[in-house]
C-alpha cells in the first residue's frame, strides 16, 4: 500500500470491511482468539501492530452485531406496543 493515494484509502478500508463482514460467528471467534494471542506477546514490532489493528477491526464486527441486535429488539418492542393514547379534551 505504499504509494497509495490518500483518496483511495476509504475505498480500501471499505473493501476490507466487506471481506470481514462475510465471516460467520465461528470464523470471527477463531480469528479474534488468534489475534488476541498475538497481541498478548506485546512486542512493539510491525507484526504486533498489525495484529492489534486486525483484532480491533474484527472486534468492531462484534460491536456492530450487538448494536444491530439492540436496535432490532427496540424496533420489535416499539412496533408491538399499542399506542399510548390519552383523552385530551372531553
PyMOL Python script that loads the backbone (N, CA, C, O; Angstrom):
from pymol import cmd

cmd.read_pdbstr("""\
ATOM      1  N   UNK A   1       0.797  -1.186   0.000  1.00  0.00           N
ATOM      2  CA  UNK A   1       0.000   0.000   0.000  1.00  0.00           C
ATOM      3  C   UNK A   1       0.847   1.260   0.000  1.00  0.00           C
ATOM      4  O   UNK A   1       0.315   2.368  -0.067  1.00  0.00           O
ATOM      5  N   UNK A   2       2.139   1.099   0.074  1.00  0.00           N
ATOM      6  CA  UNK A   2       2.986   2.276  -0.003  1.00  0.00           C
ATOM      7  C   UNK A   2       2.766   2.927  -1.344  1.00  0.00           C
ATOM      8  O   UNK A   2       2.651   2.250  -2.366  1.00  0.00           O
ATOM      9  N   UNK A   3       2.709   4.228  -1.339  1.00  0.00           N
ATOM     10  CA  UNK A   3       2.476   4.951  -2.574  1.00  0.00           C
ATOM     11  C   UNK A   3       0.995   5.058  -2.913  1.00  0.00           C
ATOM     12  O   UNK A   3       0.636   5.620  -3.947  1.00  0.00           O
ATOM     13  N   UNK A   4       0.112   4.510  -2.032  1.00  0.00           N
ATOM     14  CA  UNK A   4      -1.319   4.609  -2.271  1.00  0.00           C
ATOM     15  C   UNK A   4      -1.762   6.044  -2.070  1.00  0.00           C
ATOM     16  O   UNK A   4      -1.408   6.690  -1.084  1.00  0.00           O
ATOM     17  N   UNK A   5      -2.527   6.521  -3.002  1.00  0.00           N
ATOM     18  CA  UNK A   5      -3.031   7.884  -2.891  1.00  0.00           C
ATOM     19  C   UNK A   5      -4.001   7.968  -1.724  1.00  0.00           C
ATOM     20  O   UNK A   5      -4.789   7.046  -1.512  1.00  0.00           O
ATOM     21  N   UNK A   6      -3.959   9.065  -0.958  1.00  0.00           N
ATOM     22  CA  UNK A   6      -4.849   9.198   0.198  1.00  0.00           C
ATOM     23  C   UNK A   6      -6.328   9.066  -0.162  1.00  0.00           C
ATOM     24  O   UNK A   6      -7.121   8.607   0.661  1.00  0.00           O
ATOM     25  N   UNK A   7      -6.705   9.454  -1.360  1.00  0.00           N
ATOM     26  CA  UNK A   7      -8.110   9.367  -1.736  1.00  0.00           C
ATOM     27  C   UNK A   7      -8.581   7.928  -1.890  1.00  0.00           C
ATOM     28  O   UNK A   7      -9.783   7.669  -1.855  1.00  0.00           O
ATOM     29  N   UNK A   8      -7.658   6.992  -2.059  1.00  0.00           N
ATOM     30  CA  UNK A   8      -8.023   5.591  -2.227  1.00  0.00           C
ATOM     31  C   UNK A   8      -8.203   4.871  -0.891  1.00  0.00           C
ATOM     32  O   UNK A   8      -8.798   3.793  -0.850  1.00  0.00           O
ATOM     33  N   UNK A   9      -7.711   5.435   0.174  1.00  0.00           N
ATOM     34  CA  UNK A   9      -7.756   4.764   1.469  1.00  0.00           C
ATOM     35  C   UNK A   9      -9.188   4.453   1.907  1.00  0.00           C
ATOM     36  O   UNK A   9      -9.429   3.341   2.376  1.00  0.00           O
ATOM     37  N   UNK A  10     -10.154   5.372   1.782  1.00  0.00           N
ATOM     38  CA  UNK A  10     -11.526   4.999   2.172  1.00  0.00           C
ATOM     39  C   UNK A  10     -12.060   3.800   1.390  1.00  0.00           C
ATOM     40  O   UNK A  10     -12.736   2.939   1.953  1.00  0.00           O
ATOM     41  N   UNK A  11     -11.761   3.748   0.114  1.00  0.00           N
ATOM     42  CA  UNK A  11     -12.225   2.618  -0.686  1.00  0.00           C
ATOM     43  C   UNK A  11     -11.569   1.316  -0.235  1.00  0.00           C
ATOM     44  O   UNK A  11     -12.217   0.271  -0.177  1.00  0.00           O
ATOM     45  N   UNK A  12     -10.288   1.388   0.079  1.00  0.00           N
ATOM     46  CA  UNK A  12      -9.568   0.204   0.546  1.00  0.00           C
ATOM     47  C   UNK A  12     -10.142  -0.271   1.884  1.00  0.00           C
ATOM     48  O   UNK A  12     -10.351  -1.468   2.082  1.00  0.00           O
ATOM     49  N   UNK A  13     -10.394   0.660   2.793  1.00  0.00           N
ATOM     50  CA  UNK A  13     -10.958   0.295   4.092  1.00  0.00           C
ATOM     51  C   UNK A  13     -12.344  -0.320   3.943  1.00  0.00           C
ATOM     52  O   UNK A  13     -12.676  -1.283   4.635  1.00  0.00           O
ATOM     53  N   UNK A  14     -13.145   0.227   3.052  1.00  0.00           N
ATOM     54  CA  UNK A  14     -14.489  -0.320   2.844  1.00  0.00           C
ATOM     55  C   UNK A  14     -14.425  -1.704   2.200  1.00  0.00           C
ATOM     56  O   UNK A  14     -15.262  -2.560   2.484  1.00  0.00           O
ATOM     57  N   UNK A  15     -13.448  -1.921   1.347  1.00  0.00           N
ATOM     58  CA  UNK A  15     -13.270  -3.244   0.742  1.00  0.00           C
ATOM     59  C   UNK A  15     -12.880  -4.263   1.817  1.00  0.00           C
ATOM     60  O   UNK A  15     -13.375  -5.390   1.824  1.00  0.00           O
ATOM     61  N   UNK A  16     -11.999  -3.857   2.714  1.00  0.00           N
ATOM     62  CA  UNK A  16     -11.616  -4.732   3.825  1.00  0.00           C
ATOM     63  C   UNK A  16     -12.844  -5.033   4.690  1.00  0.00           C
ATOM     64  O   UNK A  16     -13.066  -6.176   5.088  1.00  0.00           O
ATOM     65  N   UNK A  17     -13.637  -3.997   4.974  1.00  0.00           N
ATOM     66  CA  UNK A  17     -14.855  -4.192   5.774  1.00  0.00           C
ATOM     67  C   UNK A  17     -15.797  -5.170   5.096  1.00  0.00           C
ATOM     68  O   UNK A  17     -16.394  -6.013   5.765  1.00  0.00           O
ATOM     69  N   UNK A  18     -15.942  -5.075   3.787  1.00  0.00           N
ATOM     70  CA  UNK A  18     -16.801  -6.015   3.068  1.00  0.00           C
ATOM     71  C   UNK A  18     -16.325  -7.449   3.261  1.00  0.00           C
ATOM     72  O   UNK A  18     -17.137  -8.354   3.451  1.00  0.00           O
ATOM     73  N   UNK A  19     -15.034  -7.657   3.213  1.00  0.00           N
ATOM     74  CA  UNK A  19     -14.485  -9.008   3.400  1.00  0.00           C
ATOM     75  C   UNK A  19     -14.720  -9.499   4.828  1.00  0.00           C
ATOM     76  O   UNK A  19     -15.093 -10.653   5.037  1.00  0.00           O
ATOM     77  N   UNK A  20     -14.506  -8.635   5.796  1.00  0.00           N
ATOM     78  CA  UNK A  20     -14.671  -9.020   7.200  1.00  0.00           C
ATOM     79  C   UNK A  20     -16.140  -9.316   7.499  1.00  0.00           C
ATOM     80  O   UNK A  20     -16.441 -10.201   8.300  1.00  0.00           O
ATOM     81  N   UNK A  21     -17.049  -8.588   6.866  1.00  0.00           N
ATOM     82  CA  UNK A  21     -18.478  -8.807   7.106  1.00  0.00           C
ATOM     83  C   UNK A  21     -18.966 -10.170   6.606  1.00  0.00           C
ATOM     84  O   UNK A  21     -20.053 -10.610   6.981  1.00  0.00           O
ATOM     85  N   UNK A  22     -18.184 -10.833   5.777  1.00  0.00           N
ATOM     86  CA  UNK A  22     -18.595 -12.154   5.284  1.00  0.00           C
ATOM     87  C   UNK A  22     -18.277 -13.270   6.275  1.00  0.00           C
ATOM     88  O   UNK A  22     -18.706 -14.406   6.073  1.00  0.00           O
ATOM     89  N   UNK A  23     -17.541 -12.975   7.334  1.00  0.00           N
ATOM     90  CA  UNK A  23     -17.163 -14.002   8.310  1.00  0.00           C
ATOM     91  C   UNK A  23     -18.378 -14.450   9.104  1.00  0.00           C
ATOM     92  O   UNK A  23     -19.216 -13.633   9.485  1.00  0.00           O
ATOM     93  N   UNK A  24     -18.469 -15.754   9.353  1.00  0.00           N
ATOM     94  CA  UNK A  24     -19.529 -16.226  10.244  1.00  0.00           C
ATOM     95  C   UNK A  24     -19.011 -16.170  11.685  1.00  0.00           C
ATOM     96  O   UNK A  24     -17.835 -15.889  11.920  1.00  0.00           O
ATOM     97  N   UNK A  25     -19.890 -16.437  12.632  1.00  0.00           N
ATOM     98  CA  UNK A  25     -19.537 -16.282  14.047  1.00  0.00           C
ATOM     99  C   UNK A  25     -18.371 -17.158  14.477  1.00  0.00           C
ATOM    100  O   UNK A  25     -17.530 -16.714  15.259  1.00  0.00           O
ATOM    101  N   UNK A  26     -18.299 -18.398  13.984  1.00  0.00           N
ATOM    102  CA  UNK A  26     -17.204 -19.280  14.410  1.00  0.00           C
ATOM    103  C   UNK A  26     -15.867 -18.806  13.835  1.00  0.00           C
ATOM    104  O   UNK A  26     -14.847 -18.859  14.521  1.00  0.00           O
ATOM    105  N   UNK A  27     -15.866 -18.341  12.579  1.00  0.00           N
ATOM    106  CA  UNK A  27     -14.637 -17.790  11.992  1.00  0.00           C
ATOM    107  C   UNK A  27     -14.198 -16.547  12.757  1.00  0.00           C
ATOM    108  O   UNK A  27     -13.016 -16.366  13.049  1.00  0.00           O
ATOM    109  N   UNK A  28     -15.158 -15.705  13.071  1.00  0.00           N
ATOM    110  CA  UNK A  28     -14.867 -14.465  13.797  1.00  0.00           C
ATOM    111  C   UNK A  28     -14.261 -14.769  15.162  1.00  0.00           C
ATOM    112  O   UNK A  28     -13.273 -14.152  15.559  1.00  0.00           O
ATOM    113  N   UNK A  29     -14.851 -15.718  15.877  1.00  0.00           N
ATOM    114  CA  UNK A  29     -14.350 -16.080  17.209  1.00  0.00           C
ATOM    115  C   UNK A  29     -12.931 -16.642  17.121  1.00  0.00           C
ATOM    116  O   UNK A  29     -12.073 -16.303  17.936  1.00  0.00           O
ATOM    117  N   UNK A  30     -12.693 -17.491  16.142  1.00  0.00           N
ATOM    118  CA  UNK A  30     -11.360 -18.089  15.995  1.00  0.00           C
ATOM    119  C   UNK A  30     -10.314 -17.024  15.656  1.00  0.00           C
ATOM    120  O   UNK A  30      -9.212 -17.037  16.206  1.00  0.00           O
ATOM    121  N   UNK A  31     -10.653 -16.117  14.764  1.00  0.00           N
ATOM    122  CA  UNK A  31      -9.705 -15.062  14.391  1.00  0.00           C
ATOM    123  C   UNK A  31      -9.454 -14.100  15.546  1.00  0.00           C
ATOM    124  O   UNK A  31      -8.323 -13.661  15.757  1.00  0.00           O
ATOM    125  N   UNK A  32     -10.506 -13.772  16.295  1.00  0.00           N
ATOM    126  CA  UNK A  32     -10.324 -12.896  17.453  1.00  0.00           C
ATOM    127  C   UNK A  32      -9.368 -13.537  18.454  1.00  0.00           C
ATOM    128  O   UNK A  32      -8.485 -12.867  18.989  1.00  0.00           O
ATOM    129  N   UNK A  33      -9.543 -14.824  18.705  1.00  0.00           N
ATOM    130  CA  UNK A  33      -8.665 -15.535  19.634  1.00  0.00           C
ATOM    131  C   UNK A  33      -7.221 -15.529  19.125  1.00  0.00           C
ATOM    132  O   UNK A  33      -6.283 -15.295  19.887  1.00  0.00           O
ATOM    133  N   UNK A  34      -7.060 -15.791  17.827  1.00  0.00           N
ATOM    134  CA  UNK A  34      -5.729 -15.802  17.219  1.00  0.00           C
ATOM    135  C   UNK A  34      -5.030 -14.452  17.383  1.00  0.00           C
ATOM    136  O   UNK A  34      -3.877 -14.397  17.811  1.00  0.00           O
ATOM    137  N   UNK A  35      -5.720 -13.377  17.048  1.00  0.00           N
ATOM    138  CA  UNK A  35      -5.090 -12.052  17.135  1.00  0.00           C
ATOM    139  C   UNK A  35      -4.926 -11.585  18.581  1.00  0.00           C
ATOM    140  O   UNK A  35      -4.004 -10.828  18.886  1.00  0.00           O
ATOM    141  N   UNK A  36      -5.803 -12.025  19.462  1.00  0.00           N
ATOM    142  CA  UNK A  36      -5.653 -11.691  20.883  1.00  0.00           C
ATOM    143  C   UNK A  36      -4.369 -12.301  21.436  1.00  0.00           C
ATOM    144  O   UNK A  36      -3.646 -11.659  22.198  1.00  0.00           O
ATOM    145  N   UNK A  37      -4.088 -13.557  21.043  1.00  0.00           N
ATOM    146  CA  UNK A  37      -2.853 -14.211  21.485  1.00  0.00           C
ATOM    147  C   UNK A  37      -1.622 -13.487  20.934  1.00  0.00           C
ATOM    148  O   UNK A  37      -0.628 -13.316  21.640  1.00  0.00           O
ATOM    149  N   UNK A  38      -1.695 -13.070  19.682  1.00  0.00           N
ATOM    150  CA  UNK A  38      -0.568 -12.333  19.088  1.00  0.00           C
ATOM    151  C   UNK A  38      -0.375 -10.984  19.780  1.00  0.00           C
ATOM    152  O   UNK A  38       0.758 -10.544  19.974  1.00  0.00           O
ATOM    153  N   UNK A  39      -1.462 -10.335  20.148  1.00  0.00           N
ATOM    154  CA  UNK A  39      -1.351  -9.045  20.848  1.00  0.00           C
ATOM    155  C   UNK A  39      -0.741  -9.214  22.229  1.00  0.00           C
ATOM    156  O   UNK A  39      -0.001  -8.351  22.702  1.00  0.00           O
ATOM    157  N   UNK A  40      -1.056 -10.334  22.874  1.00  0.00           N
ATOM    158  CA  UNK A  40      -0.574 -10.576  24.233  1.00  0.00           C
ATOM    159  C   UNK A  40       0.945 -10.659  24.293  1.00  0.00           C
ATOM    160  O   UNK A  40       1.533 -10.434  25.351  1.00  0.00           O
ATOM    161  N   UNK A  41       1.581 -10.974  23.184  1.00  0.00           N
ATOM    162  CA  UNK A  41       3.046 -11.028  23.161  1.00  0.00           C
ATOM    163  C   UNK A  41       3.634  -9.657  23.467  1.00  0.00           C
ATOM    164  O   UNK A  41       4.701  -9.550  24.072  1.00  0.00           O
ATOM    165  N   UNK A  42       2.938  -8.620  23.048  1.00  0.00           N
ATOM    166  CA  UNK A  42       3.291  -7.259  23.429  1.00  0.00           C
ATOM    167  C   UNK A  42       4.596  -6.711  22.908  1.00  0.00           C
ATOM    168  O   UNK A  42       5.044  -5.664  23.374  1.00  0.00           O
ATOM    169  N   UNK A  43       5.213  -7.370  21.973  1.00  0.00           N
ATOM    170  CA  UNK A  43       6.455  -6.851  21.416  1.00  0.00           C
ATOM    171  C   UNK A  43       6.118  -5.782  20.378  1.00  0.00           C
ATOM    172  O   UNK A  43       5.389  -6.055  19.425  1.00  0.00           O
ATOM    173  N   UNK A  44       6.633  -4.588  20.552  1.00  0.00           N
ATOM    174  CA  UNK A  44       6.288  -3.498  19.623  1.00  0.00           C
ATOM    175  C   UNK A  44       6.964  -3.651  18.253  1.00  0.00           C
ATOM    176  O   UNK A  44       7.842  -2.873  17.880  1.00  0.00           O
ATOM    177  N   UNK A  45       6.530  -4.661  17.532  1.00  0.00           N
ATOM    178  CA  UNK A  45       7.049  -4.894  16.188  1.00  0.00           C
ATOM    179  C   UNK A  45       5.950  -4.562  15.179  1.00  0.00           C
ATOM    180  O   UNK A  45       4.802  -4.323  15.556  1.00  0.00           O
ATOM    181  N   UNK A  46       6.303  -4.550  13.923  1.00  0.00           N
ATOM    182  CA  UNK A  46       5.322  -4.302  12.866  1.00  0.00           C
ATOM    183  C   UNK A  46       4.252  -5.407  12.868  1.00  0.00           C
ATOM    184  O   UNK A  46       3.070  -5.131  12.660  1.00  0.00           O
ATOM    185  N   UNK A  47       4.666  -6.629  13.098  1.00  0.00           N
ATOM    186  CA  UNK A  47       3.731  -7.754  13.154  1.00  0.00           C
ATOM    187  C   UNK A  47       2.735  -7.580  14.299  1.00  0.00           C
ATOM    188  O   UNK A  47       1.543  -7.842  14.132  1.00  0.00           O
ATOM    189  N   UNK A  48       3.218  -7.142  15.454  1.00  0.00           N
ATOM    190  CA  UNK A  48       2.358  -6.910  16.611  1.00  0.00           C
ATOM    191  C   UNK A  48       1.364  -5.784  16.320  1.00  0.00           C
ATOM    192  O   UNK A  48       0.186  -5.888  16.661  1.00  0.00           O
ATOM    193  N   UNK A  49       1.844  -4.704  15.687  1.00  0.00           N
ATOM    194  CA  UNK A  49       0.958  -3.580  15.339  1.00  0.00           C
ATOM    195  C   UNK A  49      -0.156  -4.046  14.409  1.00  0.00           C
ATOM    196  O   UNK A  49      -1.311  -3.653  14.573  1.00  0.00           O
ATOM    197  N   UNK A  50       0.187  -4.879  13.439  1.00  0.00           N
ATOM    198  CA  UNK A  50      -0.810  -5.398  12.509  1.00  0.00           C
ATOM    199  C   UNK A  50      -1.825  -6.277  13.243  1.00  0.00           C
ATOM    200  O   UNK A  50      -3.018  -6.238  12.944  1.00  0.00           O
ATOM    201  N   UNK A  51      -1.346  -7.068  14.202  1.00  0.00           N
ATOM    202  CA  UNK A  51      -2.244  -7.921  14.987  1.00  0.00           C
ATOM    203  C   UNK A  51      -3.231  -7.082  15.791  1.00  0.00           C
ATOM    204  O   UNK A  51      -4.410  -7.425  15.882  1.00  0.00           O
ATOM    205  N   UNK A  52      -2.756  -5.990  16.373  1.00  0.00           N
ATOM    206  CA  UNK A  52      -3.624  -5.103  17.147  1.00  0.00           C
ATOM    207  C   UNK A  52      -4.716  -4.517  16.249  1.00  0.00           C
ATOM    208  O   UNK A  52      -5.890  -4.518  16.617  1.00  0.00           O
ATOM    209  N   UNK A  53      -4.335  -4.026  15.093  1.00  0.00           N
ATOM    210  CA  UNK A  53      -5.297  -3.422  14.172  1.00  0.00           C
ATOM    211  C   UNK A  53      -6.291  -4.475  13.687  1.00  0.00           C
ATOM    212  O   UNK A  53      -7.491  -4.206  13.624  1.00  0.00           O
ATOM    213  N   UNK A  54      -5.813  -5.657  13.347  1.00  0.00           N
ATOM    214  CA  UNK A  54      -6.704  -6.732  12.891  1.00  0.00           C
ATOM    215  C   UNK A  54      -7.682  -7.121  13.999  1.00  0.00           C
ATOM    216  O   UNK A  54      -8.866  -7.328  13.733  1.00  0.00           O
ATOM    217  N   UNK A  55      -7.200  -7.221  15.231  1.00  0.00           N
ATOM    218  CA  UNK A  55      -8.068  -7.585  16.350  1.00  0.00           C
ATOM    219  C   UNK A  55      -9.197  -6.573  16.513  1.00  0.00           C
ATOM    220  O   UNK A  55     -10.360  -6.953  16.648  1.00  0.00           O
ATOM    221  N   UNK A  56      -8.858  -5.302  16.501  1.00  0.00           N
ATOM    222  CA  UNK A  56      -9.886  -4.288  16.720  1.00  0.00           C
ATOM    223  C   UNK A  56     -10.820  -4.146  15.523  1.00  0.00           C
ATOM    224  O   UNK A  56     -11.980  -3.769  15.691  1.00  0.00           O
ATOM    225  N   UNK A  57     -10.345  -4.435  14.345  1.00  0.00           N
ATOM    226  CA  UNK A  57     -11.220  -4.463  13.176  1.00  0.00           C
ATOM    227  C   UNK A  57     -12.244  -5.583  13.338  1.00  0.00           C
ATOM    228  O   UNK A  57     -13.438  -5.375  13.118  1.00  0.00           O
ATOM    229  N   UNK A  58     -11.782  -6.757  13.717  1.00  0.00           N
ATOM    230  CA  UNK A  58     -12.682  -7.887  13.929  1.00  0.00           C
ATOM    231  C   UNK A  58     -13.612  -7.650  15.116  1.00  0.00           C
ATOM    232  O   UNK A  58     -14.786  -8.016  15.066  1.00  0.00           O
ATOM    233  N   UNK A  59     -13.102  -7.051  16.161  1.00  0.00           N
ATOM    234  CA  UNK A  59     -13.927  -6.762  17.330  1.00  0.00           C
ATOM    235  C   UNK A  59     -15.019  -5.755  16.973  1.00  0.00           C
ATOM    236  O   UNK A  59     -16.096  -5.765  17.569  1.00  0.00           O
ATOM    237  N   UNK A  60     -14.741  -4.893  16.006  1.00  0.00           N
ATOM    238  CA  UNK A  60     -15.753  -3.949  15.537  1.00  0.00           C
ATOM    239  C   UNK A  60     -16.980  -4.664  14.995  1.00  0.00           C
ATOM    240  O   UNK A  60     -18.094  -4.156  15.117  1.00  0.00           O
ATOM    241  N   UNK A  61     -16.793  -5.828  14.400  1.00  0.00           N
ATOM    242  CA  UNK A  61     -17.918  -6.611  13.899  1.00  0.00           C
ATOM    243  C   UNK A  61     -18.783  -7.087  15.062  1.00  0.00           C
ATOM    244  O   UNK A  61     -20.011  -7.067  14.975  1.00  0.00           O
ATOM    245  N   UNK A  62     -18.148  -7.512  16.144  1.00  0.00           N
ATOM    246  CA  UNK A  62     -18.918  -7.924  17.328  1.00  0.00           C
ATOM    247  C   UNK A  62     -19.724  -6.759  17.875  1.00  0.00           C
ATOM    248  O   UNK A  62     -20.888  -6.925  18.240  1.00  0.00           O
ATOM    249  N   UNK A  63     -19.120  -5.588  17.933  1.00  0.00           N
ATOM    250  CA  UNK A  63     -19.824  -4.405  18.433  1.00  0.00           C
ATOM    251  C   UNK A  63     -20.984  -4.059  17.507  1.00  0.00           C
ATOM    252  O   UNK A  63     -22.084  -3.754  17.967  1.00  0.00           O
ATOM    253  N   UNK A  64     -20.731  -4.110  16.190  1.00  0.00           N
ATOM    254  CA  UNK A  64     -21.785  -3.831  15.212  1.00  0.00           C
ATOM    255  C   UNK A  64     -22.943  -4.793  15.403  1.00  0.00           C
ATOM    256  O   UNK A  64     -24.102  -4.378  15.389  1.00  0.00           O
ATOM    257  N   UNK A  65     -22.644  -6.079  15.581  1.00  0.00           N
ATOM    258  CA  UNK A  65     -23.695  -7.076  15.769  1.00  0.00           C
ATOM    259  C   UNK A  65     -24.510  -6.804  17.033  1.00  0.00           C
ATOM    260  O   UNK A  65     -25.733  -6.946  17.027  1.00  0.00           O
ATOM    261  N   UNK A  66     -23.841  -6.417  18.106  1.00  0.00           N
ATOM    262  CA  UNK A  66     -24.529  -6.107  19.356  1.00  0.00           C
ATOM    263  C   UNK A  66     -25.436  -4.896  19.182  1.00  0.00           C
ATOM    264  O   UNK A  66     -26.586  -4.913  19.621  1.00  0.00           O
ATOM    265  N   UNK A  67     -24.929  -3.848  18.546  1.00  0.00           N
ATOM    266  CA  UNK A  67     -25.744  -2.656  18.307  1.00  0.00           C
ATOM    267  C   UNK A  67     -26.944  -2.978  17.418  1.00  0.00           C
ATOM    268  O   UNK A  67     -28.055  -2.510  17.663  1.00  0.00           O
ATOM    269  N   UNK A  68     -26.704  -3.781  16.388  1.00  0.00           N
ATOM    270  CA  UNK A  68     -27.780  -4.152  15.465  1.00  0.00           C
ATOM    271  C   UNK A  68     -28.868  -4.932  16.194  1.00  0.00           C
ATOM    272  O   UNK A  68     -30.055  -4.669  15.998  1.00  0.00           O
ATOM    273  N   UNK A  69     -28.473  -5.892  17.036  1.00  0.00           N
ATOM    274  CA  UNK A  69     -29.443  -6.676  17.798  1.00  0.00           C
ATOM    275  C   UNK A  69     -30.252  -5.778  18.731  1.00  0.00           C
ATOM    276  O   UNK A  69     -31.464  -5.944  18.863  1.00  0.00           O
ATOM    277  N   UNK A  70     -29.579  -4.828  19.374  1.00  0.00           N
ATOM    278  CA  UNK A  70     -30.270  -3.907  20.272  1.00  0.00           C
ATOM    279  C   UNK A  70     -31.293  -3.067  19.528  1.00  0.00           C
ATOM    280  O   UNK A  70     -32.403  -2.863  20.018  1.00  0.00           O
ATOM    281  N   UNK A  71     -30.933  -2.584  18.360  1.00  0.00           N
ATOM    282  CA  UNK A  71     -31.867  -1.777  17.560  1.00  0.00           C
ATOM    283  C   UNK A  71     -33.049  -2.612  17.091  1.00  0.00           C
ATOM    284  O   UNK A  71     -34.189  -2.148  17.116  1.00  0.00           O
ATOM    285  N   UNK A  72     -32.781  -3.848  16.662  1.00  0.00           N
ATOM    286  CA  UNK A  72     -33.860  -4.714  16.200  1.00  0.00           C
ATOM    287  C   UNK A  72     -34.827  -5.035  17.337  1.00  0.00           C
ATOM    288  O   UNK A  72     -36.044  -5.027  17.148  1.00  0.00           O
ATOM    289  N   UNK A  73     -34.282  -5.317  18.512  1.00  0.00           N
ATOM    290  CA  UNK A  73     -35.143  -5.602  19.660  1.00  0.00           C
ATOM    291  C   UNK A  73     -35.967  -4.377  20.039  1.00  0.00           C
ATOM    292  O   UNK A  73     -37.148  -4.492  20.364  1.00  0.00           O
ATOM    293  N   UNK A  74     -35.341  -3.209  19.995  1.00  0.00           N
ATOM    294  CA  UNK A  74     -36.056  -1.975  20.319  1.00  0.00           C
ATOM    295  C   UNK A  74     -37.185  -1.738  19.309  1.00  0.00           C
ATOM    296  O   UNK A  74     -38.290  -1.353  19.691  1.00  0.00           O
ATOM    297  N   UNK A  75     -36.906  -1.968  18.025  1.00  0.00           N
ATOM    298  CA  UNK A  75     -37.929  -1.812  16.997  1.00  0.00           C
ATOM    299  C   UNK A  75     -39.089  -2.763  17.226  1.00  0.00           C
ATOM    300  O   UNK A  75     -40.248  -2.367  17.105  1.00  0.00           O
ATOM    301  N   UNK A  76     -38.790  -4.015  17.554  1.00  0.00           N
ATOM    302  CA  UNK A  76     -39.840  -5.001  17.789  1.00  0.00           C
ATOM    303  C   UNK A  76     -40.711  -4.587  18.970  1.00  0.00           C
ATOM    304  O   UNK A  76     -41.935  -4.707  18.914  1.00  0.00           O
ATOM    305  N   UNK A  77     -40.081  -4.098  20.040  1.00  0.00           N
ATOM    306  CA  UNK A  77     -40.840  -3.661  21.204  1.00  0.00           C
ATOM    307  C   UNK A  77     -41.709  -2.464  20.855  1.00  0.00           C
ATOM    308  O   UNK A  77     -42.867  -2.392  21.266  1.00  0.00           O
ATOM    309  N   UNK A  78     -41.158  -1.535  20.106  1.00  0.00           N
ATOM    310  CA  UNK A  78     -41.899  -0.326  19.732  1.00  0.00           C
ATOM    311  C   UNK A  78     -43.073  -0.667  18.823  1.00  0.00           C
ATOM    312  O   UNK A  78     -44.160  -0.111  18.975  1.00  0.00           O
ATOM    313  N   UNK A  79     -42.857  -1.580  17.878  1.00  0.00           N
ATOM    314  CA  UNK A  79     -43.915  -1.955  16.938  1.00  0.00           C
ATOM    315  C   UNK A  79     -44.995  -2.786  17.602  1.00  0.00           C
ATOM    316  O   UNK A  79     -46.159  -2.695  17.213  1.00  0.00           O
ATOM    317  N   UNK A  80     -44.648  -3.586  18.585  1.00  0.00           N
ATOM    318  CA  UNK A  80     -45.617  -4.481  19.198  1.00  0.00           C
ATOM    319  C   UNK A  80     -46.458  -3.784  20.268  1.00  0.00           C
ATOM    320  O   UNK A  80     -47.527  -4.281  20.625  1.00  0.00           O
ATOM    321  N   UNK A  81     -46.007  -2.671  20.773  1.00  0.00           N
ATOM    322  CA  UNK A  81     -46.771  -1.965  21.796  1.00  0.00           C
ATOM    323  C   UNK A  81     -47.949  -1.242  21.166  1.00  0.00           C
ATOM    324  O   UNK A  81     -47.863  -0.735  20.048  1.00  0.00           O
ATOM    325  N   UNK A  82     -49.024  -1.206  21.887  1.00  0.00           N
ATOM    326  CA  UNK A  82     -50.160  -0.423  21.418  1.00  0.00           C
ATOM    327  C   UNK A  82     -49.858   1.037  21.688  1.00  0.00           C
ATOM    328  O   UNK A  82     -49.184   1.356  22.668  1.00  0.00           O
ATOM    329  N   UNK A  83     -50.337   1.919  20.847  1.00  0.00           N
ATOM    330  CA  UNK A  83     -50.042   3.335  21.063  1.00  0.00           C
ATOM    331  C   UNK A  83     -50.621   3.827  22.385  1.00  0.00           C
ATOM    332  O   UNK A  83     -51.705   3.419  22.802  1.00  0.00           O
ATOM    333  N   UNK A  84     -49.890   4.688  23.010  1.00  0.00           N
ATOM    334  CA  UNK A  84     -50.316   5.264  24.273  1.00  0.00           C
ATOM    335  C   UNK A  84     -51.225   6.460  23.966  1.00  0.00           C
ATOM    336  O   UNK A  84     -50.740   7.536  23.616  1.00  0.00           O
ATOM    337  N   UNK A  85     -52.523   6.274  24.096  1.00  0.00           N
ATOM    338  CA  UNK A  85     -53.477   7.332  23.788  1.00  0.00           C
ATOM    339  C   UNK A  85     -54.052   7.885  25.073  1.00  0.00           C
ATOM    340  O   UNK A  85     -54.245   7.160  26.049  1.00  0.00           O
ATOM    341  N   UNK A  86     -54.316   9.149  25.060  1.00  0.00           N
ATOM    342  CA  UNK A  86     -54.960   9.765  26.239  1.00  0.00           C
ATOM    343  C   UNK A  86     -55.989  10.763  25.757  1.00  0.00           C
ATOM    344  O   UNK A  86     -55.867  11.323  24.667  1.00  0.00           O
ATOM    345  N   UNK A  87     -56.972  10.976  26.550  1.00  0.00           N
ATOM    346  CA  UNK A  87     -58.040  11.913  26.233  1.00  0.00           C
ATOM    347  C   UNK A  87     -57.509  13.321  26.453  1.00  0.00           C
ATOM    348  O   UNK A  87     -57.077  13.656  27.556  1.00  0.00           O
ATOM    349  N   UNK A  88     -57.538  14.137  25.428  1.00  0.00           N
ATOM    350  CA  UNK A  88     -57.025  15.492  25.521  1.00  0.00           C
ATOM    351  C   UNK A  88     -58.119  16.450  25.960  1.00  0.00           C
ATOM    352  O   UNK A  88     -57.881  17.319  26.800  1.00  0.00           O
ATOM    353  N   UNK A  89     -59.326  16.300  25.398  1.00  0.00           N
ATOM    354  CA  UNK A  89     -60.413  17.203  25.744  1.00  0.00           C
ATOM    355  C   UNK A  89     -61.718  16.397  25.765  1.00  0.00           C
ATOM    356  O   UNK A  89     -62.000  15.643  24.833  1.00  0.00           O
ATOM    357  N   UNK A  90     -62.480  16.553  26.790  1.00  0.00           N
ATOM    358  CA  UNK A  90     -63.730  15.801  26.907  1.00  0.00           C
ATOM    359  C   UNK A  90     -64.924  16.665  26.557  1.00  0.00           C
ATOM    360  O   UNK A  90     -66.060  16.195  26.600  1.00  0.00           O
TER     361      UNK A  90
END
""", "prot")
cmd.dss("prot")
cmd.show_as("cartoon", "prot")
cmd.util.cbc("prot")
cmd.orient("prot")
